[in-house]
Amino acid sequence: MPRFLKSLFFALIIFTLFLGSVQAEDGTEQQLVFLPLVSNEKYSDPWLGPDGGFVVNMVTNPANSKMIYAGTWGNGVFKSTDGGLTWLKSSNGLGDLYINSLAIDPQNPKIMYAGTYNDEIYKTTNAGETWTHSSQGVQDGAIIYTIAIDPYNPDIIYIGTRGKFAIEPPPWEGIVYRSKNEGINWSPVLENVGGSNQQDWAYDIVVNPKNHCMVFVAMHEYGVHRSLNCGDSWESMNGDGLTDLSGRALVINPSGTDNDAVYYGTWHRTGVYKSINNGDSWSNQFLYSKIYNMDLDPQQPSILYAADFYDGILKTTNGGGSWSNIGLGENLLYTVMVNPLQHTQVFVGTAGNGIFRSDQSGAGWVHSQTGLNNSMITGIQIHPSQSTQLFTSTSRGGFHVSEDGGESWQQLNNGLTDLDASGFVLHP
């Protein structure tokens, strides 16, 4: 058999498109669509599509700048040992591959925690080789939005959760839990925020690195709450100067400079708020932005990065006094992460277009995702006269072409202003 036909036969393409109808519960007729199956028997992982996809969160090994982990929406955890250049799946044991949050033990980086969308929290003690459920005491099916580890006593961990089916309308069954024994069991420490008919949830939790019993949470619609006793009791910090309570992200200056700066990112387009007195009062760093995630440069903490979900990466070099947009605005953005040991290296996880990396503090963005197989493919075609040339459309990653039967791919997005590709056709 010629090589290109063998490639096609083994590598892959079963294009069966079948339409059928079923009756929904309300009696209306709905269409079933069977989409292409793409596989390749050459590899233990049968993935044949382009790299990239949905990357919700990232963490770096605090003792090894080359070891980085990425939590994806739909294909679990990936691990890089070469500074993000290449990735391997690291999801053995995960019962839910929709990863909402990641955290790494600052004193023993072989220990990590992964929060899922509907299966609570998992733990690894061997740097992601295997994962085990670690959710004793957490509500069944909880969504884990955020994980924070006490840097001085990593036995103490906080997680922000929402109920499995608590979407709209409220109550959302939001609970902040604390573990005092590395996740063996958990107890609620903050609940019923907004009242029993609301039960708001925490999008982000941070522990003050200068005072580890001071813990902050950013609530979905009820602002900032603070504990001064390691989570035993909490108080609302929504007073002087804080007018937007739709919290999404928190970061704290880890050094003694700039007083005790706490930054709070919001969703309702009021941008970032800053407090220099641990949340007692706030000033607004106004940006017409929906802030989804933030990180700061630990070696130069006046430099912060904010991921605007719709409009790119924002950067300040003066502690929030002024901001500039430094790119990636054509993507939907989930997360931004500064490599703590290589502080000019910044990673961004997108909703559909994989991972971008800058080695120049946010200048010169490049894709950094080889092996990260999490693209959501919406269509695939073979060139009518070149059987090894494949084309795909992807959700929020645009169009790709392979000249070698799926071994490698290149994007075809020049001129596109919208990367959410729902399908395509080739002229015969």
LINRA-V32418 format. One line per field, one symbol per residue. ss: DSSP state (H for helix, E for strand, L for the rest). burial: + if it has 9 or more other C-alpha atoms within 8 Angstrom, else -. Layout:
ss: ???
burial: ???
This chain:
ss: LLHHHHHHHHHHEELLLEEEEEELLLLLEEEEEELLEELLLLLLLLLLLLLEEEEEEEEELLLLLLLEEEEEELLLEEEELLLLLELEELLLLLLLLEEEEEEELLLLLLLEEEEELLLLEEEELLLLLLLEELLELLLLLLEEEEEEELLLLLLLEEEEEELLLLLLLLLLLLEEEEELLLLLELEEEEELLLLLLLLLLEEEEEELLLLLLLEEEEELLLLEEEELLLLLLLEELLLELLLLLLEEEEEELLLLLLLELEEEEELLLLLEEEELELLLELEEELLLLLEEEEEELLLLLLLEEEEELLLEEEEELLLLLLLEELLLLLLLEEEEEELLLLLLLEEEEEELLLEEEELELLELLEELLELLEELLEEEEEELLLLLLLEEEEELLLEEEEELLLLLLLEELLLLLLLLLLLLLLLLL
burial: ---+++++-++++---------+--------+---+-+++-----+-+++++++++++++++--+++++++++++++++++-+++++++++--+-+++++++++++--+++++++++++++++++-+++++++++--+--+++++++++++--+++++++++++-+---+++++++++++-+++++++++++++---+++++++++++---+++++++++-+++++++-++-++-+++--++-+++++++++++-----++++++++++++++++++++++++++---++++++++++--+++++++++++++++++-++-++--+-+++++++++++++--++++++++++++++++++++--+--+++-++++-+++++++---++++++++++++++++++++-++---+-----+++++-----
